[in-house]
Amino acid sequence: MLFILILILSLILQFFLPWWIIALVSFGLAFWKARTGSQAFGQGFLAIFVLWVSMGLVHSLPNENLLANRVAEMLTLPAASFNWIIVLLATGLVGGLVAGFAALAGFYSAAALKNTPQVKGNADSI
């Protein structure tokens, strides 16, 4: 459920807002819905990785990967016919890491607010 929420909300908001809205979306939804830290990171990472790679494919395939190959040249990748795939995967990796760590921060923020430390026993024994 967290995966789908992050994916859909990020897709809609990225049409109107900057790219880093993925961090705010991932943080907020993981704050609200995540049950574990690994779930928060994994779902945030995968949602944005899938979103960015699929949107990269949607924009790259119609123009025969022209822009992706030029970006690969700027990154000084050796000339190959699959450079556009490397650029798409690197793009997905960067977006996924941003969203994954933001979701992890959201989960830990929620956990910190829910679990207030309580001292057991007498305070003089500390």
C-alpha positions, -999 to +999 in steps of 0.1 A: +000+000+000+028+024+009+045+016-025+014+025-045+007+057-024+042+070-029+042+062-066+009+078-074+012+109-053+048+115-065+037+110-101+010+136-098+030+162-078+061+160-100+041+175-129+036+207-109+064+208-083+102+203-083+118+169-083+126+169-046+089+167-038+096+129-037+114+133-004+085+151+012+060+126-001+081+097+010+087+112+044+051+120+050+036+088+039+062+067+057+055+088+088+019+079+085+019+043+071+053+025+076+055-004+101+092-010+100+123+008+089+131-017+062+096-015+048+098+023+048+132+024+030+124-004+006+090+008-004+102+044-008+132+033-028+113+010-051+084+033-057+106+062-070+130+039-087+101+023-107+085+058-113+117+075-126+129+046-147+094+042-163+091+079-169+126+080-183+116+052-207+084+070-217+104+101-226+135+083-240+121+056-263+102+079-287+133+099-295+155+068-299+174+075-266+190+106-280+191+127-249+201+097-227+230+089-250+242+125-249+241+125-211+261+093-212+287+111-234+288+140-209+295+115-181+323+102-203+310+066-205+326+046-232+308+045-265+283+017-265+247+011-276+235+005-241+246+037-224+211+050-222+202+020-200+230+029-176+218+066-175+182+054-168+194+031-140+216+058-125+187+082-125+164+056-108+191+049-082+196+085-073+158+091-070+153+059-051+180+067-026+166+101-020+131+087-015+143+057+005+163+077+030+134+103+033+110+075+040+133+060+066+136+094+083+098+096+083+095+062+099+121+071+126+105+105+132+071+088+138+087+062+161+105+089+181+072+108+186+052+077+196+077+061+220+085+086+247+112+072+270+099+062+304+121+056+334+113+024+352+117+024+389+128+052+411+145+082+395+171+082+424+185+049+413+199+064+380 
